[in-house]
Amino acid sequence: MKKLILTAVLSVASLAAFGQGTIDVENINKAGGFLQPIFNFNPAAPTIQQTGNPSSVVYQGAIYNGTTGAGTTVYGGTALNGPGYDMVFFYSLNTAVTSISQMTVGTVVPFRTAATPTSAPAGGIVAISSLTIPGGTGNTPIAFAYGAFSTEGGTVQTWAQALANFNSGDPLEAIGTGAIATTALNGSDTAGGPHVGNTSDTGWQSFSLVEAPEPSTIALAGLGAAGLLLFRRRK
């Protein structure tokens, strides 16, 4: 019995030492030169999603490009700005996932309101520091992805509600999802070494929303529950 108690105490102490794994959720990091704004749908093709690094992003008078370098995507929609849009953060401890339908919703955060295109630019979310990932410890690798959706006039809703509205052909709904990337969580690994877990440390890319197609179009296209195809992208 004493041996069992001692084992349990040591196990708890070990978990406390390593702590729960956390991650910083953001899509704009000025200091790191990482800018991946999220854009509204392209008015010229509202049901076709655009993805990829934008050619350039203006931030406080300077031009920064994503950490993977300047892209070639020219977005037809404007960068999402202020109330009316939310971003959703997905994660999975299984880094082999290929779709957000296999992932867990970690949090939903609003987009910032940008006074001018060069002041904390539109397309950026209100960053969250040290979001706890249940079941993960320091240096645990995870898969993550971003999604975004319109809140239909500011109405608070979940990703599941937005997705249901989209799949029903709601004309007020627009959603989008980005590529799946991987990173390691904050905390300490088994050797006690610190690790940085930040979604701006990896090469995921900007994307745009798409408008909900008419219900008849959805039926003909045979859209699945996710509504969008995802392509895996590793660091």
N, C-alpha and C positions, 0 to 999 in steps of 0.2 A: 504493500500500500504506500509506504513512504517513497518507494522508487517511482510509483506512478505519479504521486503528488509532485515530486521533484521534477519529473519530466514535463508535467503540465506547466509548472512555474517557469522552467527554462524556455518552454515554447512561447509563452506569453511575453517573457522578457525579450526574446528574439524578435517577435513581431513588433514590439514597442520600439526596439532599437532601429529596425528598418523603416517603421512607419508606413502609413498608407501612401501609395503612389499618387502624385498629383501632376497636373498639366496646366500650363498657361494658355488660355484660349484667346486668340487674337488673329486678325488678318492684316493688320498694319503695324509695322514696327519701324519707326523712323530711324532709331539708332542702328538697327540692323540693315537698313536699306531694303526692307521687305514690304512691298505694297501689292496686295492682291485684292483690290476692291471688287465688290459684287455689283452687277449691273441689272437694270430693269430689262424687260423684253425688248427685242428689236421691233419697232413699229412696222418695218418693211416685211418682217417674217416672224410674227409674234408667237408661233407655235414651234419654232426651231431654236433649240438651245445653242448658244455660243459658249465655247470654252477656250482656255489658253491664256497665256500671259499677254496683257495689253502691251501695245507698242511702247507706251510711256505713260507715266502718271505724275501729275504735277503736285508737289507737296511743299507748301510754304515757299513758293518761288523757285524751288529746285526740282529737277527731274530725277526721280529714282526709278529703278527697274527692279523686278523681282530678283530674288537671290539666284534664280536660275538664268538670269540675263533677260535682255529685252525680248519681248515676244512679237508676234506679227498679227495678233487678233485685233481687229478694229471693231469695237462694240457699237451696235446701232442704238442701244438704249443708254440712258443716263445712269450714272452710279446711284445706287439706292441711298436715300437721304432721309434721316429723321423718322418720326413716327409713321406707322403704317406698314412697316416691314420688320420682320424678325429673322435672325439666323439661328439655325439649330445645329448643335454639335453632336455628331455620332461617334461612338467608339466601340471597339471589340478587343478583348484579350486574345482572340483568335486572329492572328495576322494574315491568315489565308482567306479571309472573307472576300467576296467578290461583289457584294451588293449591300446597299444600306439596309435592305430588308432583313439582313442577317446581323445588324448592329443595334446597339442600344442608344436611346436618346440620352445624352449626358446633361444637356442644358439648352435652354432657349434664351437668347439675348437680343436686345434691340439694336438697331443701327444708330450711330451717332447722328446728330444734326450738324451739318457743316454750314457755317455762316457764308463762307466763300469757297470756291473750288480749291484755294491754296491754303485754307485753314482747316487742319484736321480733316482731310478731304472726305467727300461723300463716298459711300461704298464701304465704310469701315464700321465695325461693331464696337459696342462698349465692351472693352476687354475684361476678361475675368482671370484673376491670378489664383493659382493653386486650387484648381478644381479637383476634388478627390475622385479617383477612379476606383470604385469598389473592387476588391479582389486583387488589386495591383500594388506592388511595392516599388521602391526605387530601382530604376533601370529595367523594369518590366517593359518589354516591347508591346505596343498596342497598334492597332489599325485605327485610323480616324478619318472622318470626312465631314464636310460642311454641307448644309442645305439652307435654303432661304425661302421665305414665303410672304405674300402680302397678307396683312391682317384685316382686310376688308373694312376699311374705315376706322381702324384702330381697335377693333374688337379683339380682346384677348382670346387666343385659341392655341391649341397644341398642334404639333406637327401632324398627328393622326387626323385631327379635324381638318387641317388645311389640305391634306392629301385626299381625304374623303370628298371635300368640296371640289377639288380639282378633278377627280375621277368622275364626279357627277356632272361635270360640264358647267360648273358655276362660273358665270362670266366675270365675276369680281375676283376670282382666285387666280393667282400666278405663283408658281413654285419653280425651284431649280435645285440641282444637286451637283456637287463637284466630285472630283476624282478621289479615290481612296489612297491615303498615304500612310506611312508608318513613322513612329518615333518612339523614344524611350521616356518613361515617366521620371519626374523629379523624385528626389529622395536619396537613399543610400543603398548601394548594392550589397551583396553578401560580403564584400571586402571592405565595406565602410566608405567607399568612394562616392562623392556627390555626383549627381547627373542632372542635366538641364532638360526639362520636358517642356517644349514650347512649340506650338503649331506653326510658328514662323521659322522654325529650324529646318523644315523639310520642304521639298519642292512641289507642293500642291499648287494649283492654278486657279485664276479667276474663272467665274462662270456667270451666265445670265439666267434670269427667270424666263419662263415661257407661260403664255396665257393658256388657260384651260380650253381645249378644243370643244366643239359642240359634242353632245353625247353620241350622236350618230357617227361622228368622226372617230370617237374613241372606240366604238364597237367595231367599226371597219378596220381600224388600225390594230385592234387586238392588244391594246395597251395592258400591261400587267399592273399589279398593285403599286409598284414603285413609280410607274409612269415615265421613267427615264432610264436610259442605259448608263452604266458606270464602267469606267475603265480603270484598271488597277495601275497605280503609279507608285513606285518605291523611291525611297530617298536615294 
